[in-house]
Amino acid sequence: MPSFPLLSEPLAGRRVLVRDYAERDIPEILLAYQDDATLHLRMGEERPPSGAELGRWAESEAADRASGVRAALTVLEPGSDDCAGQLYVHHVDWDHRRAEIGIWLAPAARGRGLASDTLRLVGAWLLGHCGLERVQLLTEPDNEPMLRAAEAAGFVREGVLRAYLRERRTRVDVAILSLLPGDVRG
């Protein structure tokens, strides 16, 4: 089965670096969830993760990546090793060569193009280096900052999937955007 290899060097963009998720990111992740009381809701979670949950996830990261199940990457601002956000690769289907991604940024890192730069870098890595043929992103139809960031990264808005997800005991609509190899800009 294909995998998501560990990065030998961080992916570098104009405004951002992306490296492998590490246990040392946990304090900044916990702070981001504390600073944005709605972050867990935007990520489709019932509640913010605990430090212990993040630690278990960090411990299983290498094995999950090697088996091609999922990957977590950490977003950094140049000159810093502090976690400014994360990008998750999940719902991977190797038979169809596609995966879904989700991204979040800490409140202090928003509004400066880090999300679009991260989506562009990781999308190209997934489609080029990892062998996927489709990367998709789901978000709330009214999440304009995410829609703009994804489109700036080359993702194409495909439409709205009505009542697609069940979150907090209710059905919710999601906008779906995709990135294909022909969409990747150099």
GUMIKOL-612889 format. One record per residue: x, y, z of N, C-alpha, C in turn. Coordinates in pm, whole numbers. Example, Ala and Ser with C-alpha at 12.3 -4.5 7.8 and 13.67 -1.06 7.14 Angstrom:
<rs>
n.X,n.Y,n.Z,ca.X,ca.Y,ca.Z,c.X,c.Y,c.Z
1319,-569,780,1230,-450,780,1320,-330,780;
1285,-225,708,1367,-106,714,1290,3,787;
</rs>
This chain:
<rs>
n.X,n.Y,n.Z,ca.X,ca.Y,ca.Z,c.X,c.Y,c.Z
85,-118,0,0,0,0,89,124,0;
51,225,-76,128,351,-75,127,416,63;
216,512,81,228,578,211,251,727,193;
253,795,307,288,937,311,424,945,377;
530,957,299,664,955,359,688,1077,448;
775,1056,546,817,1168,629,896,1265,542;
888,1391,572,958,1493,495,1105,1497,537;
1196,1491,441,1338,1503,475,1372,1648,508;
1303,1739,446,1316,1884,470,1175,1942,470;
1152,2049,544,1019,2112,539,986,2159,397;
858,2156,365,811,2216,240,815,2367,261;
870,2440,166,888,2584,184,810,2662,80;
731,2758,128,657,2847,42,701,2991,65;
628,3082,6,663,3223,22,648,3271,165;
539,3228,231,508,3278,364,505,3170,472;
538,3047,435,514,2937,527,614,2824,507;
636,2750,614,708,2622,609,612,2517,662;
621,2397,608,538,2286,654,631,2170,686;
621,2119,808,704,2006,850,615,1899,909;
676,1784,939,603,1674,1000,553,1715,1140;
438,1664,1175,381,1684,1309,472,1621,1411;
493,1688,1523,578,1636,1629,513,1663,1764;
551,1584,1861,496,1598,1996,520,1738,2054;
628,1802,2012,658,1936,2063,555,2041,2019;
467,2006,1925,363,2098,1879,243,2105,1973;
233,2009,2064,113,1997,2147,81,2124,2226;
176,2189,2292,138,2311,2367,75,2419,2279;
130,2442,2159,71,2544,2071,-66,2501,2019;
-84,2372,1996,-215,2323,1951,-319,2347,2060;
-285,2313,2183,-378,2335,2294,-411,2483,2310;
-311,2570,2294,-335,2714,2302,-427,2763,2190;
-408,2710,2070,-493,2751,1957,-639,2715,1984;
-662,2595,2036,-800,2557,2069,-854,2643,2183;
-771,2683,2274,-813,2771,2384,-844,2911,2332;
-762,2960,2238,-780,3096,2186,-897,3108,2089;
-941,2997,2031,-1054,2999,1938,-1155,2894,1986;
-1255,2940,2057,-1354,2848,2116,-1435,2773,2012;
-1432,2814,1886,-1509,2745,1782,-1422,2656,1693;
-1292,2649,1719,-1202,2572,1633,-1244,2425,1625;
-1276,2365,1736,-1314,2224,1733,-1442,2203,1651;
-1532,2299,1654,-1654,2287,1575,-1622,2294,1426;
-1534,2387,1387,-1495,2399,1246,-1422,2273,1198;
-1356,2203,1291,-1283,2081,1256,-1372,1957,1265;
-1501,1978,1296,-1595,1866,1303,-1579,1780,1426;
-1523,1838,1533,-1499,1763,1655,-1605,1799,1760;
-1635,1705,1845,-1733,1728,1952,-1679,1824,2058;
-1546,1817,2081,-1482,1899,2183,-1335,1915,2145;
-1267,2012,2203,-1124,2025,2176,-1048,1901,2223;
-939,1867,2155,-862,1749,2198,-787,1777,2328;
-761,1672,2402,-681,1685,2524,-534,1667,2488;
-446,1707,2579,-303,1685,2559,-271,1538,2545;
-339,1453,2621,-316,1308,2613,-356,1254,2475;
-470,1302,2423,-513,1258,2289,-413,1302,2183;
-366,1425,2193,-266,1473,2097,-137,1394,2108;
-99,1356,2229,21,1275,2249,8,1138,2186;
-108,1073,2204,-131,941,2142,-127,953,1989;
-184,1062,1938,-183,1082,1794,-41,1100,1743;
40,1176,1816,180,1197,1776,256,1064,1777;
228,980,1877,295,850,1886,259,757,1770;
138,767,1719,96,678,1611,118,738,1472;
164,862,1466,176,933,1338,265,859,1238;
383,818,1278,476,753,1184,417,624,1128;
354,544,1213,294,418,1166,176,445,1074;
93,544,1108,-22,577,1023,22,628,887;
128,707,885,179,757,757,239,645,675;
315,557,740,378,446,668,273,352,608;
160,339,676,54,253,623,-41,327,530;
-20,457,511,-102,535,418,-240,568,469;
-261,560,600,-393,585,658,-423,733,670;
-326,809,717,-344,952,738,-208,1017,755;
-207,1150,756,-85,1225,782,-123,1356,847;
-36,1404,934,-53,1535,996,74,1615,972;
56,1738,930,169,1827,903,150,1955,982;
259,2014,1023,257,2134,1105,295,2255,1021;
218,2361,1036,239,2487,965,325,2578,1053;
431,2632,993,522,2722,1064,537,2852,986;
565,2958,1059,606,3081,993,757,3076,980;
813,3128,870,958,3125,853,1030,3186,974;
1137,3121,1016,1214,3169,1129,1163,3123,1264;
1058,3042,1265,1000,2993,1390,975,2844,1380;
986,2774,1492,950,2633,1496,823,2613,1579;
752,2722,1609,627,2714,1683,512,2682,1588;
430,2588,1628,315,2545,1548,218,2662,1532;
193,2701,1406,96,2806,1376,-35,2747,1326;
-36,2616,1304,-153,2547,1255,-115,2408,1209;
-214,2338,1157,-188,2203,1107,-273,2174,984;
-224,2080,906,-299,2028,792,-306,1878,810;
-427,1824,798,-450,1680,813,-488,1620,679;
-432,1505,648,-470,1426,532,-547,1307,587;
-669,1288,544,-754,1182,599,-850,1132,492;
-936,1037,529,-1029,975,435,-955,938,305;
-845,868,322,-760,831,209,-817,707,141;
-825,712,10,-871,599,-71,-765,574,-179;
-676,479,-150,-566,453,-244,-613,386,-372;
-724,311,-367,-776,250,-489,-814,358,-591;
-870,467,-541,-912,577,-628,-812,692,-627;
-703,675,-554,-595,775,-547,-646,914,-507;
-725,917,-399,-777,1045,-352,-772,1050,-199;
-773,1173,-149,-775,1196,-5,-841,1330,22;
-883,1345,145,-941,1470,191,-840,1538,283;
-839,1670,281,-753,1744,372,-835,1842,453;
-784,1873,570,-842,1975,655,-729,2060,711;
-753,2185,731,-649,2276,779,-708,2369,884;
-625,2405,981,-660,2510,1076,-535,2592,1104;
-559,2716,1138,-452,2806,1180,-490,2869,1313;
-389,2892,1397,-412,2962,1523,-462,3103,1490;
-545,3160,1575,-599,3294,1549,-493,3398,1512;
-379,3396,1578,-274,3496,1551,-209,3478,1414;
-227,3362,1351,-164,3334,1221,-258,3356,1103;
-381,3393,1128,-480,3405,1023,-471,3537,949;
-520,3535,824,-533,3657,747,-407,3706,679;
-303,3622,673,-178,3664,611,-134,3572,497;
-222,3486,449,-190,3401,335,-124,3269,370;
-112,3238,498,-49,3111,537,-132,2991,493;
-263,3001,502,-348,2888,465,-336,2858,316;
-345,2960,231,-336,2933,85,-198,2880,49;
-94,2934,110,42,2886,83,55,2739,126;
2,2706,243,8,2568,293,-70,2474,202;
-191,2514,163,-272,2429,76,-203,2408,-59;
-140,2510,-112,-69,2499,-239,48,2401,-227;
130,2419,-123,247,2333,-103,210,2187,-81;
119,2165,12,83,2028,47,4,1962,-66;
-82,2039,-132,-154,1983,-247,-59,1934,-354;
41,2014,-388,140,1972,-488,219,1851,-441;
255,1845,-314,328,1731,-259,243,1603,-266;
115,1614,-229,28,1497,-232,6,1446,-375;
-13,1538,-468,-40,1499,-607,88,1457,-679;
201,1514,-643,326,1481,-710,401,1369,-642;
449,1394,-524,536,1301,-453,463,1178,-399;
341,1196,-353,268,1086,-288,183,1004,-384;
161,1053,-505,89,974,-605,-62,982,-602;
-117,1077,-528,-262,1094,-533,-301,1163,-664;
-426,1144,-705,-475,1206,-827,-589,1304,-800;
-631,1310,-675,-736,1405,-635,-720,1435,-486;
-722,1563,-454,-722,1607,-315,-845,1693,-299;
-924,1663,-198,-1046,1742,-179,-1051,1800,-39;
-1124,1910,-30,-1139,1983,95,-1287,2011,113;
-1338,1982,232,-1477,2012,267,-1477,2121,372;
-1569,2215,357,-1582,2322,457,-1726,2371,457;
-1759,2450,557,-1893,2507,562,-1911,2601,443;
-2028,2599,381,-2051,2686,265,-2032,2834,294;
-2043,2877,421,-2026,3018,455,-1887,3051,511;
-1795,2957,503,-1659,2980,555,-1577,3050,446;
-1608,3177,425,-1545,3254,318,-1392,3258,327;
-1332,3275,446,-1185,3274,450,-1125,3143,396;
-1186,3029,431,-1134,2902,383,-1158,2886,233;
-1274,2925,186,-1304,2916,43,-1206,3001,-38;
-1179,3123,8,-1084,3210,-62,-943,3152,-59;
-901,3099,56,-766,3042,68,-750,2921,-25;
-851,2835,-27,-842,2716,-112,-841,2755,-260;
-925,2847,-299,-927,2889,-439,-797,2959,-478;
-739,3037,-387,-610,3101,-415,-499,2997,-432;
-517,2880,-370,-418,2772,-381,-441,2685,-505;
-545,2715,-583,-572,2639,-704,-686,2541,-695;
-746,2527,-577,-859,2436,-562,-978,2493,-639;
-1059,2404,-693,-1176,2442,-771,-1301,2408,-689;
-1387,2508,-674,-1512,2486,-602,-1605,2405,-691;
-1651,2292,-638,-1737,2202,-716,-1885,2218,-683;
-1915,2266,-564,-2054,2283,-527,-2075,2260,-379;
-2201,2240,-343,-2241,2215,-205,-2305,2078,-197;
-2257,1999,-103,-2315,1868,-75,-2416,1889,38;
-2543,1879,4,-2650,1908,99,-2662,1796,202;
-2671,1836,330,-2688,1743,442,-2587,1628,435;
-2465,1659,399,-2362,1558,374,-2304,1498,501;
-2285,1580,603,-2224,1531,728,-2324,1538,841;
-2301,1453,938,-2380,1458,1062,-2286,1504,1172;
-2310,1624,1222,-2228,1681,1328,-2319,1728,1440;
-2283,1691,1561,-2358,1730,1680,-2507,1703,1662;
-2537,1583,1615,-2672,1531,1600,-2759,1605,1498;
-2695,1671,1404,-2772,1738,1298,-2699,1723,1165;
-2772,1725,1057,-2713,1716,924,-2667,1855,882;
-2548,1860,820,-2495,1990,777,-2450,1983,631;
-2466,2095,564,-2417,2109,427,-2267,2136,430;
-2197,2096,324,-2056,2131,310,-2028,2170,165;
-1941,2269,151,-1889,2303,19,-1773,2208,-8;
-1760,2163,-132,-1651,2075,-168,-1566,2143,-275;
-1435,2139,-252,-1337,2192,-346,-1238,2081,-374;
-1180,2082,-494,-1084,1978,-527,-962,2037,-598;
-855,1961,-589,-731,1994,-659,-690,1869,-735;
-669,1885,-866,-625,1777,-954,-487,1813,-1007;
-413,1715,-1057,-278,1745,-1107,-273,1865,-1204;
-369,1881,-1292,-370,1991,-1387,-396,2126,-1323;
-442,2127,-1197,-470,2253,-1127,-348,2310,-1056;
-245,2227,-1040,-127,2269,-964,-44,2367,-1045;
-20,2482,-981,61,2586,-1045,204,2572,-996;
297,2606,-1082,439,2593,-1047,491,2694,-955;
</rs>
